[in-house]
Amino acid sequence: MISTSLALTYLYLLIYILLSSGVILYNKWVLSPKYFNFPFPITLTMIHMGFSGFIAFFLVRVLKVVSPVKMTFEIYATCVIPISAFFASSLWFGNTAYLHISVAFIQMLKALMPVATFLMAVVCGTDKLRCDVFLNMVLVSVGVVISSYGEIHFNVTGTMYQVTGIFAEALRLVLTQVLLQKKGLTLNPITSLYYIAPCSFAFLFVPWFLLEKSRMDLSQIQFNFWIFLSNALCALALNFSIFLVIGRTGAVTIRVAGVLKDWILIALSTVVFPESTITGLNIIGYAVALCGVVLYNYLKVKDVRASQPTLPEKIPERIAKDLKFEKKSSDIYVPNDRNDDHEGSSGGNGQASELIVDEEALLIPSSRLSHVGRAQF
């Protein structure tokens, strides 16, 4: 059973790495003027959001695979709309970057994601400014700067689009934690697409109408239905695979898999797109940035473990305490309602049972630890 479970976990990780790499290379191929020549990133993002929203609606309302959550107008206006706006912005800016810079350089810039998430968390008050984490962020930033300096085809416009998309995604993650979790709302992969994808599609309509509609000449655009359908299917499958991996392993594991995926993708991009060249300074800078990312992940794991109670120590102590109490009591046990109520509502176990959820797994409900109660006769 252990080997089967472990094999399934590695299978999910492999599917995630393949889908993530495939979607990135596929989007680059579709958007690049040198290949499929569909230089409309907002339109492509709208196709992804519209298709994902349609599939989610079909699964929720027609097949009834999952039930929709209780969504009030207040929650939708104050939570879903801002999260959808930043989610759409991150996809829009990230896809636009493919028009200007190479896939390899984009993956190197994505090492800034922990930096952006940490800064947004500090600004929003969900994290504290710590010296050790700050030094890691400096190390990552220095590595990205070195890698950018070694980029042969450096483009300021593409770099700004990618960095803006990274910060938009980081703000979306923090807002998800601040808004949805405080409302007590948890969304699974299907319901999250059910609510967020249509709203993101509507948000993208305004910039599409202002920036791309006037430039789209239908007579000169080669629109292949099967290419766009397969591209949207890959993007939808990637969204589901991310939640599957996070739900089975955890957000830190998917980060480690993401580092491996980045190395594979950088190597693959130089084969698929020959114009994407990598210099020695690129590799050195990216290696420095990865060192900071690995240290950051280590600190996150350390914080999560420190916040969890040590069950092997706490359970025997509680049992010993109960046995000692029952030994001193009479044959008929009369519970003290006042003490029991206080212990169940504000005792040490009740406070320590809530696990800290990593910011990349914000839509996954947090696990809870059960505590041993007193045996009553």
TAVEN-V709152 format. One record per helix or strand. SS is the DSSP state (hx for helix, st for strand). FROM is the first residue (numbers start at 0). TO is the last residue. Records with the same first field share a line. If there is no record, write none. Layout:
SS: FROM-TO + FROM-TO
This chain:
hx: 1-30 + 40-61 + 72-96 + 102-123 + 130-148 + 155-179 + 188-214 + 224-247 + 250-271 + 279-306 + 310-327 + 336-345 + 347-351 + 358-360
st: 353-353 + 367-367
